[in-house]
């Protein structure tokens, strides 16, 4: 006798909001990275390399986050870990951006707040239950 398959677990609203915020913050990160990269023409000569590398890193991290966001929407635990790691690195890059440039203080600050909200939504109880391991089928 076979057990009836359990219905798929519905994605909580909190996780859906987190997925949308992941896409928004990733696209905003790409835009911010482009602006930071273009601002290298307005910084002192000794800071050009730092600002260029910082802009490129923010762009790359935003694109990697977009690539993993669909796995997050499907409930992949690995995608949740990757998104969390990417967002933590992104928060560090935004702090460095705030510290090293004078022009981009407001945008990274908003992104830091959104990224902290995404991490909280993914790791607090409603999100954790959604990403919990699938039950193991018991064979007689």
N, C-alpha and C positions, 0 to 999 in steps of 0.2 A: 504494500500500500504506500502511496506517495503522499507526502504532505503538500497541502495547497500552498502555493507561493504567497508570501506575505505582500500586502500592497506596498508600493514604494512610499518611502517616508516623504511627506510634504516638506518643502523648503520653508523654514520660518521666515516671517516678514523681515526680521532683523538681519538675516543672512542675505536676503534679496536686496535690502537697502545697502548692506556692506558691499555686495557685488557691484551695485550701481556706483557707489562711492569709490570703489577700486578703479573702475573705468574712468570716472571723472578725475580723480587725483592723478592717474597715470597720464591721461591726455593733458592735464594741466602741467604735469611734470615735464612732458615733452616740450610744451610751449615755453615753459620757464627756462628749460635747458637751452632752447634756441635763443631766447632773449639774453641769457647770461653769456652764451657763446658769442653773440653779437656785441655784447657790451665790452668785450676785450679791447675794442678800439678806443674806449674811453677811460681805461685804467693806466696807471703808470707802467712804464716799460718792464720793470722787474716783476709785475704781477700778471703779465699777459699769459704766461704758461699756466699758472695756477687757475686763472679764470677760464681759460680754454679747456683744461682738463676737467674742471668742475662742471662746466656746461655740457661737455661730452658725456660725463658720467651720469648726470641727471637725465639726459636724453636716453641713454642706453637703459638705465634703470626703469624709466617710464615705459619703454617699449617691451622690456622683459615682463613687466607687471601686466601689461595688456595681453601678452601671450599666455600668461598663466591664469588670467581671470576667468576664462571659460571653464577650466577645470574646477575652479572654486565654485562656480554656479552649479556644477554637476555633483558636488559633494566630495571631491577628492581631498583626502587628508593630506596628501603630499603637496597639493596645490595650496592648501591652507598654510602649511609650513613654509613653502617658498614665498608666498605673498607676505607672510609675517616677516621673514628674513629681508625681503626686498624693501618692505616699508620701514623696518628699523634702519637699514642702510640709507634709505632715502631721507629719513629724519636726520641722520647724522650729516648727510650732504646738505640738507637745508640749513642746518645750524652753521655749517662751514660757510655756506653762501651768505647767510646773515652777517657772520663775523668778518668775511673778507670783502664784501661789497656794500656800498652805501645805498645803492639804488633799489635793490630788490628785497627790502625788509618786510613789506606787507604780504607779498604773495607767498613766500616760504612759510611765514607764520600761519597763514590760513591753511596751507597744505599740511603743516605739522598737526594742526588741530584735527583736520579731516582724517589723517592717517592714524592718529591715536584712536579716534572713534571707530575706524574700521578694525583695528586690532582688538579693541574692546568687544566689538560686535562678534568677531570670529571666535573669541576665547571665553566669553561669558556663557552661562548655562544654555540659553536657547541655541546658540551656534555650536556649542560643544556637543549637545545631543544630536544635532544634525550630522556632525562629522564623526560620530561614534562608529566603532567597528560594526560591520554587518553581522547579524546573528549567524552562528555556525549551524548548519543543518545536521541533525542527529540521525544517523542511519541505524535501523534495528539490527 
